[in-house]
Amino acid sequence: MASSNMKKLVNTIPLAALIMLSACAGNNDRQKNGPAPYGPTPTSAQLNWHEMELYCLIHFTPTTFQNKEWGFGDATADLFNPAHFDANQIAAAAKSAGLKGLISVAKHHDGFCLWPTKTTDYNISHSPWRNGKGDMVREFMEAAHNQGMQFGVYVSAWDRHDANYGNEKYADAYREQLRELYNGYGELFTSWHDGANGGDGYYGGANEMRRIDRSSYYEWEEKTWPITREMQPTAVIFSDIGPDTRWVGNEKGIAPETSWATFTPIGPDSGKAAPGHVDDRFLGSGQRDGKFWIPAECDVPLRPGWFYHPEQDHQVKTPDQLFDLYLKSVGRGAALNLGLAPTPEGILHPADVISLKGFGEKLRETFAINLAIGAQFDASNIRAGHAATFGPDYLLDDDRYSYWATDDDVTSPALVIDLESAKTFDLIRLRENIKLGQRLDSVWVDIWENEAWIPLAQATSIGPNRIIPLEKPVTAQRLRLRLFAPVAIALADFGLFKAAASANALADTERIGVDRTHWQLIYNGFGGGDPTLAVDGNKETFWLTAEVDLPQQVEVDMGQLHTLTGFSYLPRQDGDATALVSRYALATSSDGKVWDTTAMGEFANIAANPIMQYIAFDREVKARYFRFTVHAVAGATAGQSPISIAEINMYSPEMKSEPTL
């Protein structure tokens, strides 16, 4: 009778409710009988961040109106007046790319605040935009939420405008800026902090170099991070050392093949670490035995620079390039933070919009269908007594936290996968249940071919997401996973996919600078090396001097008189961030005797983002000769340094954009 009544009761329960009851029972069983966590584990805020995978960072300040990469802090507030600003257009374009979050650069190093802060007059209320009544951070927040995206803020700790930068008064004001943003802009998914701290700047008109002790000036642990924890507990704190997410160590959007989510930040002298003050050897790779869960973020601009430059309109990354970056960031356990740069009008350029849309389409089409769905599994081990809860079928349920688990003493299991039919794929996806830590050391994938198992691919540091791209598509029906870990495994996902074709490929327009056939270099022989490599038209070669006293200069006779509109400096492209020119002067002459200083300034952020540096002149210049003077080198603290130049180029009115080398 009881059995009959139970059947009647079950028959009256909706199917959705039965599924929920089953899931709850499974979750309870996993909590009671699953493997113990291994090593550091993520917080709920970090889990949310991992699940997002993709988001963007919006750079928009008076710097945009100056066509500079970093502002010096001397631009007047009335320069900032985007006539057609449309946060919804920017957010919608980001959403079309599959981005799940938007970070407003509320204040960059120039010190200009995009919200009406009470901490400084150098803010948007003193600009003509919205008649001084606007709040751009709020408009970005509302646009993000309208698109179903999460919101975050970036507040530069370095301020090149504030006269008090370097003393306690500024540090207090910086913390108050954080409080204002934490209090008035809803729930944040991240609070983003740059490692750049201290250097030359306007500083209220002082126009000087200011250095601070990066390990102590901001009192990050003592006074600053606690504000975030109290006011925005849902936000992960990003800086190059964490404490929640770390910088991957480059601005190329690429994590190393092996990139652990666990990391132990230490200072460069094996002491206290702080943003901008860190031993960077393990930023990219992380550490297998790291003490904290601090996964990597890969940041990269959609264009060569973080800010909008019209000469880069033909250099927007294509959908295929963005997809490749996705595989090398998200596909290696990191997150991808894509930099978007509005034009002075206040919208994204059409080329940017097209690229983002094409990337989103490729991403969605690629991962729309898991070709492993319907597969049969044969596991060498399933956690004893709990096959219904820890079986390999959970690898296909699209749940990051249900998983196949083995007994505690089975740390090298195998899983044979028999697909419904032969499938053609070129991407293999694996995920662990990271609530239990990062457990797997490595995974090997084999395919059954000619009556034998043939090795196909392998990977390390699986963690929250591991996508293994194959050199070419493979067709197979049977596969085998061989897994290796120090503890029982907790594998949550297995997928096979075929990369979709791109519908929107952007053309890269080739531009050529002034003809260099008759150029002759005139210099005093300083430092040795081969100076002709600086003008050989090959971006892979570069002139590298020995250590020399600064400043140093090189002159070039172009052979005839030219009308010039700008010049460019290409830093070395071999991945070495030393000997890169950071401060320069460019003088021109028609006769080689009377010289005019045509341009001078800095190549900002060049060590982290060593791209072509194009400088437009403020007027057309007629010259046969030019003199390039190196005043400072990135990272060099003394008055001596080697100097490297991959290419120097000059441009005429018909050739305003940098060349494709």
C-alpha positions as CSV (number, residue, x, y, z in Angstrom):
1,M,0.0,0.0,0.0
2,A,2.8,2.4,0.9
3,S,4.5,1.6,-2.4
4,S,1.3,2.3,-4.4
5,N,0.8,5.6,-2.6
6,M,4.4,6.6,-3.3
7,K,3.9,5.9,-7.1
8,K,0.8,8.0,-7.1
9,L,2.7,10.8,-5.3
10,V,5.6,10.7,-7.8
11,N,3.2,10.7,-10.7
12,T,1.7,14.0,-9.4
13,I,5.1,15.8,-9.2
14,P,6.1,17.8,-12.3
15,L,9.1,16.6,-14.2
16,A,11.0,19.9,-13.5
17,A,10.5,19.4,-9.7
18,L,11.8,15.8,-10.0
19,I,14.9,17.0,-11.7
20,M,15.4,19.6,-9.0
21,L,15.0,17.0,-6.3
22,S,17.5,14.7,-8.0
23,A,20.0,17.5,-8.3
24,C,19.6,18.5,-4.7
25,A,20.1,14.9,-3.7
26,G,23.2,14.7,-5.8
27,N,24.6,17.9,-4.4
28,N,24.0,16.7,-0.9
29,D,25.8,13.4,-1.7
30,R,28.7,15.2,-3.3
31,Q,29.1,17.4,-0.2
32,K,29.1,14.5,2.2
33,N,31.0,11.9,0.2
34,G,33.1,13.8,-2.4
35,P,36.9,14.2,-2.3
36,A,38.3,16.7,0.2
37,P,39.4,20.0,-1.3
38,Y,43.1,20.1,-2.4
39,G,45.1,23.3,-1.9
40,P,43.7,26.8,-2.1
41,T,40.1,27.1,-3.4
42,P,38.3,30.1,-4.9
43,T,35.9,32.4,-3.1
44,S,32.3,32.9,-4.4
45,A,33.4,36.2,-6.0
46,Q,36.3,34.4,-7.8
47,L,33.9,31.7,-9.0
48,N,31.7,34.3,-10.5
49,W,34.8,35.8,-12.2
50,H,35.8,32.5,-13.6
51,E,32.3,31.9,-15.0
52,M,32.4,35.3,-16.8
53,E,35.5,34.4,-18.8
54,L,35.3,37.6,-21.0
55,Y,34.8,41.3,-20.2
56,C,36.1,44.7,-21.3
57,L,37.9,47.8,-20.1
58,I,36.9,51.2,-21.5
59,H,39.6,53.8,-21.7
60,F,38.2,57.3,-22.3
61,T,39.6,60.5,-20.8
62,P,41.0,63.8,-22.1
63,T,43.9,61.7,-23.4
64,T,41.6,60.6,-26.2
65,F,41.2,64.2,-27.4
66,Q,45.0,64.6,-27.4
67,N,45.7,61.4,-29.4
68,K,48.0,60.2,-26.7
69,E,48.4,56.8,-25.1
70,W,48.9,58.2,-21.6
71,G,47.9,61.6,-20.4
72,F,50.5,63.8,-18.7
73,G,47.9,65.3,-16.4
74,D,48.1,68.8,-17.9
75,A,45.0,68.7,-20.2
76,T,42.3,71.1,-19.2
77,A,38.9,69.7,-18.2
78,D,37.1,71.6,-21.0
79,L,38.9,69.5,-23.5
80,F,36.6,66.6,-22.6
81,N,33.4,67.0,-24.6
82,P,32.3,63.9,-26.6
83,A,29.5,65.3,-28.8
84,H,27.8,62.0,-29.4
85,F,28.6,59.9,-26.4
86,D,26.5,56.7,-26.4
87,A,27.3,54.2,-23.6
88,N,24.6,51.9,-24.9
89,Q,26.3,51.7,-28.3
90,I,29.5,50.7,-26.6
91,A,27.9,48.2,-24.2
92,A,25.8,46.6,-27.0
93,A,28.9,46.1,-29.2
94,A,30.7,44.5,-26.2
95,K,27.7,42.3,-25.6
96,S,27.6,41.1,-29.2
97,A,31.2,39.8,-28.7
98,G,30.0,37.6,-25.8
99,L,31.6,39.8,-23.2
100,K,29.9,39.5,-19.8
101,G,31.3,42.5,-18.0
102,L,32.2,46.1,-18.5
103,I,34.8,48.0,-16.5
104,S,34.8,51.8,-16.7
105,V,38.2,53.4,-16.3
106,A,36.8,55.9,-13.9
107,K,40.2,57.5,-13.5
108,H,43.4,56.9,-15.5
109,H,46.9,58.1,-14.7
110,D,46.1,61.6,-16.0
111,G,43.9,62.0,-12.9
112,F,40.7,63.1,-14.7
113,C,37.7,61.6,-13.0
114,L,34.7,60.5,-15.1
115,W,32.3,61.0,-12.1
116,P,31.5,64.2,-10.1
117,T,33.9,63.3,-7.3
118,K,34.2,65.6,-4.2
119,T,37.9,64.7,-3.9
120,T,39.2,66.9,-6.8
121,D,38.1,69.6,-9.2
122,Y,39.7,67.7,-12.0
123,N,36.5,65.8,-12.9
124,I,33.7,65.6,-15.4
125,S,31.6,68.2,-13.7
126,H,34.1,70.9,-14.7
127,S,33.9,69.8,-18.4
128,P,31.3,71.1,-20.9
129,W,29.9,67.6,-21.4
130,R,26.3,67.4,-20.4
131,N,26.7,71.0,-19.3
132,G,28.8,69.9,-16.3
133,K,25.9,67.8,-15.0
134,G,27.0,64.4,-16.4
135,D,28.3,61.3,-14.7
136,M,29.9,59.0,-17.3
137,V,30.6,56.2,-14.8
138,R,26.9,56.0,-14.1
139,E,26.0,56.0,-17.8
140,F,28.4,53.1,-18.4
141,M,27.0,51.2,-15.4
142,E,23.4,51.7,-16.6
143,A,24.3,50.6,-20.1
144,A,26.1,47.5,-18.9
145,H,23.1,46.5,-16.8
146,N,20.8,47.2,-19.7
147,Q,22.7,44.6,-21.7
148,G,22.7,42.1,-18.8
149,M,26.4,42.6,-18.2
150,Q,28.2,43.0,-14.8
151,F,30.0,46.2,-14.0
152,G,33.4,47.1,-12.5
153,V,35.6,50.1,-12.0
154,Y,39.2,51.0,-12.6
155,V,40.7,53.7,-10.5
156,S,44.4,54.6,-11.1
157,A,46.4,54.8,-8.0
158,W,48.9,57.0,-9.8
159,D,47.7,60.5,-10.5
160,R,49.8,62.7,-12.7
161,H,47.6,65.8,-12.1
162,D,47.2,65.9,-8.4
163,A,49.6,68.3,-6.7
164,N,49.6,66.2,-3.5
165,Y,50.6,62.9,-5.2
166,G,53.3,61.4,-3.1
167,N,52.1,62.6,0.3
168,E,49.6,61.2,2.7
169,K,46.9,63.7,1.7
170,Y,46.7,62.2,-1.8
171,A,46.6,58.6,-0.5
172,D,43.7,59.5,1.7
173,A,41.9,61.1,-1.3
174,Y,42.5,58.0,-3.4
175,R,40.8,55.9,-0.8
176,E,37.9,58.3,-0.7
177,Q,37.5,58.0,-4.5
178,L,37.2,54.3,-4.0
179,R,34.5,54.8,-1.3
180,E,32.5,57.1,-3.7
181,L,32.5,54.5,-6.5
182,Y,31.8,51.6,-4.2
183,N,28.9,53.4,-2.7
184,G,27.1,54.8,-5.7
185,Y,27.3,52.4,-8.6
186,G,25.7,49.2,-7.6
187,E,27.2,45.8,-7.1
188,L,30.7,45.5,-8.7
189,F,32.3,42.3,-10.1
190,T,35.8,43.8,-9.9
191,S,37.9,46.6,-8.6
192,W,40.8,47.0,-11.0
193,H,44.1,48.5,-9.9
194,D,47.0,49.2,-12.3
195,G,50.6,48.5,-11.2
196,A,51.9,51.8,-12.6
197,N,52.7,54.0,-9.7
198,G,55.0,57.1,-9.8
199,G,57.0,58.8,-12.5
200,D,57.0,62.2,-14.2
201,G,53.8,64.2,-14.4
202,Y,52.2,67.6,-14.3
203,Y,51.4,67.4,-10.5
204,G,49.6,70.7,-10.3
205,G,52.1,72.5,-12.5
206,A,55.3,71.1,-10.8
207,N,56.2,69.2,-14.0
208,E,58.6,66.8,-12.2
209,M,59.4,63.2,-11.4
210,R,58.0,61.8,-8.3
211,R,58.8,58.4,-6.8
212,I,56.9,56.6,-4.1
213,D,57.6,53.5,-2.1
214,R,55.2,51.1,-3.9
215,S,55.3,48.6,-1.1
216,S,54.0,51.0,1.6
217,Y,52.6,54.3,0.2
218,Y,49.0,53.2,-0.5
219,E,48.9,50.9,2.6
220,W,47.0,48.3,0.4
221,E,46.5,45.6,3.0
222,E,46.2,47.9,6.0
223,K,43.8,50.6,4.7
224,T,42.8,50.2,1.1
225,W,41.8,46.5,0.4
226,P,39.6,46.5,3.6
227,I,37.4,49.2,2.0
228,T,36.7,46.9,-0.9
229,R,36.1,43.9,1.3
230,E,33.6,45.8,3.4
231,M,31.8,47.8,0.7
232,Q,32.0,45.5,-2.3
233,P,32.3,41.9,-1.1
234,T,31.2,40.6,-4.5
235,A,34.2,42.3,-6.3
236,V,37.4,40.5,-7.0
237,I,40.4,42.8,-6.5
238,F,42.7,42.9,-9.5
239,S,46.3,44.0,-9.5
240,D,49.6,42.5,-10.7
241,I,49.8,40.6,-7.4
242,G,46.1,40.0,-6.7
243,P,44.9,39.6,-4.0
244,D,42.1,38.0,-6.0
245,T,43.2,38.0,-9.6
246,R,46.7,38.7,-11.0
247,W,48.2,40.2,-14.1
248,V,49.5,37.6,-16.5
249,G,52.6,39.7,-17.0
250,N,52.0,41.0,-20.6
251,E,49.5,43.0,-22.5
252,K,49.2,40.6,-25.4
253,G,46.2,38.7,-24.0
254,I,48.1,35.5,-23.8
255,A,48.7,33.1,-20.8
256,P,51.5,30.5,-20.9
257,E,50.6,27.0,-21.9
258,T,51.0,26.1,-18.2
259,S,49.3,28.7,-16.0
260,W,48.3,27.7,-12.5
261,A,45.5,29.5,-10.6
262,T,47.6,29.2,-7.4
263,F,50.2,31.8,-6.7
264,T,52.3,33.2,-3.9
265,P,53.1,37.0,-4.4
266,I,56.4,38.2,-3.0
267,G,58.3,41.4,-3.5
268,P,61.3,41.7,-5.8
269,D,63.6,41.5,-2.8
270,S,61.8,38.4,-1.5
271,G,59.9,40.7,0.9
272,K,56.5,42.3,0.9
273,A,54.7,42.5,-2.4
274,A,52.3,45.3,-3.5
275,P,50.9,46.4,-6.9
276,G,53.8,47.5,-9.0
277,H,56.2,45.9,-6.5
278,V,56.4,42.2,-7.2
279,D,58.8,39.4,-8.3
280,D,57.3,38.9,-11.7
281,R,58.9,35.6,-12.6
282,F,55.7,33.6,-11.9
283,L,53.0,36.1,-13.0
284,G,52.2,34.1,-16.1
285,S,52.8,30.6,-15.0
286,G,51.5,30.8,-11.4
287,Q,52.9,28.2,-9.0
288,R,51.8,24.6,-8.6
289,D,52.4,25.0,-4.8
290,G,51.1,28.6,-4.6
291,K,49.6,29.4,-1.2
292,F,46.6,31.4,-2.6
293,W,44.0,31.1,-5.3
294,I,45.0,34.1,-7.5
295,P,44.3,33.2,-11.2
296,A,45.6,35.2,-14.1
297,E,43.8,37.9,-16.1
298,C,45.0,38.5,-19.7
299,D,44.5,42.1,-20.7
300,V,44.9,43.2,-24.3
301,P,43.5,46.2,-26.3
302,L,41.3,45.6,-29.4
303,R,43.6,48.0,-31.2
304,P,47.4,48.3,-30.8
305,G,46.8,51.0,-28.1
306,W,44.5,51.3,-25.1
307,F,43.3,54.7,-26.2
308,Y,41.7,55.6,-29.6
309,H,44.1,56.8,-32.3
310,P,42.7,57.4,-35.8
311,E,45.9,56.1,-37.4
312,Q,45.1,52.7,-35.9
313,D,41.6,52.4,-37.6
314,H,43.1,49.8,-40.0
315,Q,44.7,47.8,-37.2
316,V,41.7,46.5,-35.2
317,K,42.1,42.9,-34.3
318,T,40.1,40.5,-36.5
319,P,37.5,38.0,-35.2
320,D,40.0,35.2,-35.9
321,Q,42.7,37.0,-34.0
322,L,40.3,37.5,-31.1
323,F,39.3,33.9,-31.2
324,D,43.0,32.9,-31.1
325,L,43.4,35.1,-28.0
326,Y,40.4,33.5,-26.4
327,L,42.0,30.0,-26.8
328,K,45.3,31.3,-25.3
329,S,43.7,33.0,-22.3
330,V,40.3,31.6,-21.3
331,G,41.4,28.3,-22.9
332,R,44.4,28.3,-20.5
333,G,42.4,28.9,-17.3
334,A,42.6,32.7,-17.3
335,A,40.1,35.4,-18.2
336,L,40.3,37.8,-21.2
337,N,40.0,41.5,-20.5
338,L,39.6,43.3,-23.9
339,G,40.4,47.0,-24.1
340,L,37.8,49.1,-26.0
341,A,38.6,52.7,-26.9
342,P,35.8,55.2,-27.9
343,T,36.5,57.8,-30.5
344,P,36.5,61.5,-29.5
345,E,32.8,61.5,-30.5
346,G,32.1,59.0,-27.7
347,I,31.3,55.9,-29.6
348,L,33.2,52.9,-30.9
349,H,34.5,53.1,-34.5
350,P,32.6,51.0,-37.0
351,A,35.7,48.7,-37.5
352,D,35.7,47.9,-33.8
353,V,31.9,47.1,-33.8
354,I,32.3,44.8,-36.8
355,S,35.2,43.0,-35.3
356,L,33.4,42.5,-32.0
357,K,30.3,41.2,-33.7
358,G,32.3,38.8,-35.8
359,F,34.1,37.4,-32.8
360,G,30.9,36.9,-30.9
361,E,29.4,35.0,-33.8
362,K,32.5,32.8,-34.2
363,L,32.5,32.1,-30.4
364,R,28.8,31.2,-30.3
365,E,28.9,29.0,-33.4
366,T,32.0,27.1,-32.3
367,F,30.7,26.2,-28.8
368,A,27.0,25.8,-29.7
369,I,27.2,22.0,-30.0
370,N,29.4,19.7,-28.0
371,L,30.2,16.9,-30.4
372,A,30.7,14.5,-27.4
373,I,27.0,14.6,-26.4
374,G,25.6,11.1,-26.5
375,A,28.9,9.5,-25.8
376,Q,29.3,6.3,-23.8
377,F,32.0,6.3,-21.0
378,D,34.1,3.5,-19.6
379,A,35.9,4.7,-16.5
380,S,38.7,2.8,-14.9
381,N,37.4,3.9,-11.5
382,I,34.3,5.6,-10.1
383,R,34.1,6.7,-6.5
384,A,33.0,3.5,-4.6
385,G,29.4,3.3,-3.5
386,H,28.4,6.6,-5.2
387,A,28.4,5.8,-9.0
388,A,25.1,7.7,-9.5
389,T,26.7,10.8,-8.0
390,F,30.2,10.7,-9.3
391,G,30.0,8.9,-12.6
392,P,31.5,10.3,-15.9
393,D,28.1,11.1,-17.4
394,Y,28.3,14.3,-15.4
395,L,31.0,15.4,-17.8
396,L,28.3,16.3,-20.4
397,D,25.6,18.0,-18.3
398,D,27.0,21.5,-18.8
399,D,27.4,22.0,-15.1
400,R,30.8,23.3,-14.0
401,Y,30.4,21.8,-10.5
402,S,29.0,18.3,-11.0
403,Y,31.8,15.9,-11.7
404,W,33.4,12.5,-12.2
405,A,35.4,11.5,-9.1
406,T,37.6,8.6,-8.3
407,D,38.5,6.9,-5.0
408,D,41.0,8.8,-2.9
409,D,43.8,6.3,-3.7
410,V,43.1,6.4,-7.5
411,T,45.1,9.3,-8.8
412,S,45.9,8.1,-12.4
413,P,42.6,6.9,-13.9
414,A,41.7,6.5,-17.5
415,L,38.4,7.2,-19.3
416,V,37.5,5.6,-22.6
417,I,35.0,7.7,-24.6
418,D,32.9,6.1,-27.4
419,L,31.1,8.7,-29.5
420,E,27.8,7.9,-31.2
421,S,29.6,8.1,-34.5
422,A,32.9,9.4,-35.9
423,K,33.2,13.1,-35.3
424,T,35.5,15.8,-36.8
425,F,36.9,18.2,-34.2
426,D,39.8,20.5,-33.6
427,L,39.2,21.7,-30.0
428,I,39.1,19.6,-26.8
429,R,37.7,21.2,-23.7
430,L,38.3,20.0,-20.1
431,R,37.3,21.6,-16.8
432,E,37.8,20.6,-13.2
433,N,35.4,21.3,-10.3
434,I,37.6,24.1,-8.9
435,K,35.5,24.3,-5.7
436,L,37.7,21.4,-4.8
437,G,40.9,23.1,-5.9
438,Q,43.2,22.6,-8.9
439,R,43.9,18.9,-8.7
440,L,45.1,17.6,-12.1
441,D,48.8,17.9,-12.9
442,S,48.3,16.7,-16.5
443,V,46.0,15.1,-19.0
444,W,46.8,13.0,-22.1
445,V,44.3,12.5,-24.9
446,D,44.6,9.4,-27.2
447,I,42.5,8.3,-30.2
448,W,41.8,4.7,-31.3
449,E,43.3,4.2,-34.8
450,N,44.3,1.1,-36.6
451,E,43.5,-1.1,-33.6
452,A,45.8,0.9,-31.3
453,W,45.7,4.0,-29.0
454,I,47.6,6.9,-30.7
455,P,48.6,9.9,-28.6
456,L,46.8,13.0,-29.8
457,A,47.3,15.9,-27.3
458,Q,48.3,16.7,-23.7
459,A,47.9,19.6,-21.3
460,T,48.8,20.7,-17.9
461,S,47.1,23.1,-15.4
462,I,43.5,22.2,-16.3
463,G,41.7,24.1,-13.6
464,P,38.5,26.1,-14.5
465,N,38.9,25.8,-18.3
466,R,41.4,24.1,-20.6
467,I,40.9,24.2,-24.3
468,I,43.4,22.2,-26.3
469,P,43.5,23.3,-30.0
470,L,44.7,20.7,-32.5
471,E,47.0,21.6,-35.4
472,K,44.4,20.4,-37.8
473,P,40.9,18.8,-37.5
474,V,40.8,15.1,-36.5
475,T,38.1,12.6,-37.2
476,A,37.6,9.8,-34.5
477,Q,34.9,7.8,-32.7
478,R,36.9,6.5,-29.7
479,L,39.1,8.6,-27.5
480,R,40.8,8.0,-24.2
481,L,41.8,10.4,-21.4
482,R,44.7,9.5,-19.1
483,L,44.7,11.8,-16.1
484,F,47.4,12.3,-13.5
485,A,47.0,14.1,-10.1
486,P,48.4,13.9,-6.6
487,V,44.8,13.3,-5.3
488,A,41.5,11.9,-6.4
489,I,40.3,13.6,-9.6
490,A,37.2,15.8,-9.9
491,L,36.7,16.3,-13.6
492,A,33.6,18.4,-14.4
493,D,33.5,18.8,-18.2
494,F,34.6,17.1,-21.4
495,G,33.8,18.6,-24.8
496,L,34.8,18.3,-28.5
497,F,34.2,21.2,-30.8
498,K,35.0,22.3,-34.4
499,A,36.0,26.0,-34.8
500,A,33.6,27.9,-36.9
501,A,34.6,30.0,-39.9
502,S,34.6,33.8,-39.5
503,A,32.0,35.7,-41.3
504,N,33.7,39.1,-40.7
505,A,37.3,39.4,-41.6
506,L,38.7,42.9,-41.5
507,A,41.1,44.1,-44.2
508,D,44.5,45.4,-43.0
509,T,45.3,48.4,-45.2
510,E,49.0,48.6,-46.0
511,R,50.6,52.0,-45.6
512,I,54.1,53.0,-46.6
513,G,56.2,55.7,-45.0
514,V,58.7,58.1,-46.7
515,D,61.0,56.2,-49.1
516,R,64.1,55.2,-47.2
517,T,66.2,54.1,-50.2
518,H,68.6,57.1,-50.0
519,W,68.7,57.5,-46.2
520,Q,72.1,57.9,-44.6
521,L,72.6,57.6,-40.8
522,I,74.9,60.2,-39.2
523,Y,76.0,59.4,-35.7
524,N,79.1,59.5,-33.5
525,G,79.6,55.7,-33.3
526,F,78.3,55.4,-29.8
527,G,77.6,52.0,-28.4
528,G,78.4,49.8,-31.4
529,G,75.8,47.5,-33.0
530,D,74.5,47.9,-36.5
531,P,72.5,51.2,-36.9
532,T,71.3,50.3,-40.4
533,L,68.9,47.7,-38.7
534,A,66.9,50.7,-37.5
535,V,65.9,51.6,-41.0
536,D,65.9,48.3,-42.9
537,G,62.2,47.9,-43.1
538,N,62.3,44.6,-41.1
539,K,60.4,44.7,-37.8
540,E,62.2,41.5,-36.6
541,T,65.7,43.1,-36.6
542,F,66.8,46.0,-34.4
543,W,69.8,48.2,-33.6
544,L,71.0,47.4,-30.0
545,T,73.7,49.5,-28.5
546,A,76.0,48.8,-25.6
547,E,75.4,50.7,-22.3
548,V,75.7,54.4,-23.1
549,D,75.3,57.7,-21.4
550,L,71.9,59.3,-21.9
551,P,70.9,61.4,-23.8
552,Q,72.1,60.0,-27.1
553,Q,71.1,61.0,-30.6
554,V,71.2,59.8,-34.2
555,E,70.7,61.9,-37.3
556,V,69.4,60.8,-40.6
557,D,69.9,62.5,-44.0
558,M,66.8,61.5,-46.1
559,G,68.5,62.5,-49.3
560,Q,66.0,65.2,-50.4
561,L,63.5,67.6,-48.9
562,H,60.2,66.1,-47.8
563,T,57.0,67.5,-46.4
564,L,56.5,65.6,-43.1
565,T,53.4,65.1,-40.9
566,G,54.8,62.6,-38.3
567,F,57.2,59.9,-37.3
568,S,57.1,56.5,-35.6
569,Y,59.4,54.5,-33.4
570,L,59.0,50.7,-33.3
571,P,60.5,49.0,-30.2
572,R,62.2,45.7,-30.4
573,Q,59.7,42.9,-31.1
574,D,61.7,39.9,-29.7
575,G,59.8,40.0,-26.3
576,D,62.7,41.5,-24.4
577,A,61.4,44.6,-22.5
578,T,64.9,46.2,-21.9
579,A,66.5,49.1,-23.8
580,L,63.1,50.5,-25.0
581,V,63.0,54.3,-25.6
582,S,60.6,55.9,-23.2
583,R,61.3,59.7,-23.6
584,Y,62.4,61.3,-26.8
585,A,62.8,64.4,-28.8
586,L,62.6,64.7,-32.6
587,A,64.2,67.6,-34.4
588,T,64.1,68.4,-38.1
589,S,66.2,70.5,-40.4
590,S,66.3,71.5,-44.1
591,D,70.0,72.0,-44.3
592,G,71.5,70.0,-41.4
593,K,72.6,73.2,-39.7
594,V,69.5,75.0,-38.3
595,W,67.3,72.6,-36.3
596,D,63.8,72.8,-35.1
597,T,62.4,70.7,-32.2
598,T,59.3,69.3,-33.9
599,A,58.1,66.8,-31.3
600,M,59.1,65.7,-27.8
601,G,57.5,63.6,-25.1
602,E,57.1,60.0,-23.9
603,F,56.3,56.6,-25.2
604,A,53.9,55.7,-22.4
605,N,53.4,52.1,-21.3
606,I,56.0,50.9,-23.8
607,A,57.5,48.1,-21.7
608,A,54.1,46.4,-21.2
609,N,52.8,47.1,-24.7
610,P,55.7,47.4,-27.1
611,I,53.7,48.5,-30.2
612,M,54.6,51.0,-32.9
613,Q,54.6,54.5,-31.5
614,Y,53.2,57.0,-34.0
615,I,53.6,60.7,-33.2
616,A,51.7,63.2,-35.4
617,F,53.3,66.6,-35.8
618,D,51.1,69.6,-34.9
619,R,52.0,71.2,-38.3
620,E,53.5,70.1,-41.6
621,V,57.3,70.4,-41.7
622,K,59.6,70.6,-44.7
623,A,62.9,68.9,-43.9
624,R,65.7,66.8,-45.4
625,Y,67.3,65.8,-42.0
626,F,65.9,64.6,-38.7
627,R,67.5,64.0,-35.4
628,F,66.1,61.4,-33.0
629,T,67.3,62.0,-29.4
630,V,66.8,59.4,-26.6
631,H,66.4,61.0,-23.2
632,A,65.3,58.0,-21.2
633,V,64.9,54.3,-21.4
634,A,62.0,52.3,-19.8
635,G,63.1,50.8,-16.5
636,A,66.5,52.5,-16.5
637,T,67.0,54.4,-13.2
638,A,70.5,55.6,-13.9
639,G,71.7,57.9,-16.7
640,Q,73.1,55.0,-18.6
641,S,71.4,52.3,-20.6
642,P,71.6,50.3,-23.8
643,I,69.2,51.6,-26.5
644,S,67.2,49.6,-29.0
645,I,65.5,50.7,-32.2
646,A,63.7,48.3,-34.5
647,E,62.5,50.9,-36.9
648,I,62.2,54.7,-37.3
649,N,59.9,56.0,-40.0
650,M,58.8,59.4,-41.3
651,Y,55.4,60.2,-42.9
652,S,54.2,62.6,-45.6
653,P,50.7,64.1,-45.9
654,E,49.6,61.1,-48.0
655,M,51.1,58.6,-45.6
656,K,49.8,59.5,-42.1
657,S,49.5,56.0,-40.8
658,E,52.3,53.7,-39.7
659,P,53.4,51.1,-42.2
660,T,52.7,47.4,-42.1
661,L,56.2,46.0,-41.9
